[in-house]
Amino acid sequence: MKDLAGVKQLPWPTQSPGLSLIENIWRRIKLCIASRRHRLMPWQMLVAAISEEWNKLPSEMFAKYATMTPFRLHTLRKFHGGPI
């Protein structure tokens, strides 16, 4: 592990969407947008839809994902980087 500006860099699995908070949030936004009636929309409408769905996300969801991260890291170490 390197120490960059006082921050230890952890070895990270190459594919770890379950550990990435933003991947979980993006999945939820994608599901909400996919449930809309008009799936094909102009770029500007898509950006507006993403922003709208982002603003609807409850703040508790962010806290939930953040508190789950240490447990998921522990589980990942337990399975030596395999799927969890």
TORMARBA-778119 format. One line per 2 residues: number of its first residue (from 1); their letters; for each residue x, z, y of C-alpha. Coordinates in pm, 1 decimal. Example, Ala and Ser with C-alpha at 12.3 -4.5 7.8 and 13.67 -1.06 7.14 Angstrom:
1 = as = 1230.0:780.0:-450.0 ~ 1367.0:714.0:-106.0
//
This chain:
1 = mk = 0.0:0.0:0.0 ~ 124.2:-89.2:344.6
3 = dl = 76.2:127.8:646.9 ~ -20.1:-95.2:940.6
5 = ag = -51.3:86.3:1274.1 ~ -135.7:408.7:1095.7
7 = vk = -400.8:248.7:872.9 ~ -336.5:231.6:500.5
9 = ql = -426.0:-98.8:343.7 ~ -596.6:-54.3:7.5
11 = pw = -562.7:-301.1:-276.9 ~ -893.5:-485.6:-271.1
13 = pt = -1053.7:-695.3:-543.1 ~ -1071.7:-1063.5:-452.7
15 = qs = -1448.2:-1076.0:-502.2 ~ -1624.4:-753.9:-409.9
17 = pg = -1958.3:-829.8:-237.8 ~ -2097.8:-500.1:-363.2
19 = ls = -1843.1:-315.1:-150.9 ~ -1895.7:-521.0:161.9
21 = li = -2161.3:-371.1:387.0 ~ -2220.6:-700.0:565.1
23 = en = -2277.9:-888.0:236.8 ~ -2560.2:-650.9:147.8
25 = iw = -2710.5:-687.6:494.1 ~ -2676.8:-1068.9:491.2
27 = rr = -2853.1:-1078.4:154.3 ~ -3147.4:-891.4:299.0
29 = ik = -3163.1:-1118.8:606.6 ~ -3141.7:-1430.6:386.1
31 = lc = -3432.6:-1307.1:173.7 ~ -3644.8:-1243.8:483.1
33 = ia = -3569.9:-1587.7:627.1 ~ -3631.2:-1757.3:291.1
35 = sr = -3977.8:-1600.5:278.3 ~ -4077.8:-1776.9:599.2
37 = rh = -4309.2:-2073.2:562.9 ~ -4081.5:-2331.7:722.1
39 = rl = -3750.8:-2320.5:541.5 ~ -3592.2:-2620.8:710.1
41 = mp = -3556.3:-2548.7:1077.5 ~ -3335.3:-2665.6:1362.3
43 = wq = -3012.9:-2474.8:1418.4 ~ -3142.1:-2295.8:1730.1
45 = ml = -3451.1:-2172.6:1543.6 ~ -3235.5:-2050.2:1256.0
47 = va = -3010.6:-1854.3:1493.0 ~ -3319.7:-1703.3:1658.3
49 = ai = -3466.4:-1614.6:1315.8 ~ -3143.8:-1443.2:1207.6
51 = se = -3136.2:-1244.6:1531.6 ~ -3502.2:-1149.4:1490.1
53 = ew = -3452.0:-1031.7:1131.7 ~ -3133.7:-841.6:1228.5
55 = nk = -3328.0:-652.3:1495.5 ~ -3595.9:-557.5:1239.6
57 = lp = -3345.0:-388.8:1006.6 ~ -3390.5:-11.3:999.2
59 = se = -3090.7:192.6:1110.0 ~ -3134.3:408.9:798.7
61 = mf = -3036.7:107.7:587.6 ~ -2694.8:89.5:753.5
63 = ak = -2641.1:461.0:694.8 ~ -2746.3:422.4:330.0
65 = ya = -2494.4:144.9:266.2 ~ -2221.1:339.1:445.6
67 = tm = -2281.0:655.1:241.6 ~ -2283.7:454.8:-83.7
69 = tp = -1939.2:304.6:-19.5 ~ -1727.8:600.3:-141.8
71 = fr = -1929.6:617.5:-465.1 ~ -1894.1:243.0:-519.2
73 = lh = -1517.4:261.8:-455.5 ~ -1488.7:544.9:-709.3
75 = tl = -1688.1:343.3:-964.8 ~ -1475.7:34.1:-900.2
77 = rk = -1158.5:235.6:-963.6 ~ -1313.6:380.2:-1279.7
79 = fh = -1374.6:28.9:-1415.3 ~ -1030.0:-93.2:-1298.6
81 = gg = -1173.9:-343.5:-1055.0 ~ -1431.3:-485.8:-1295.6
83 = pi = -1796.9:-542.0:-1213.3 ~ -1994.7:-235.8:-1115.4
//
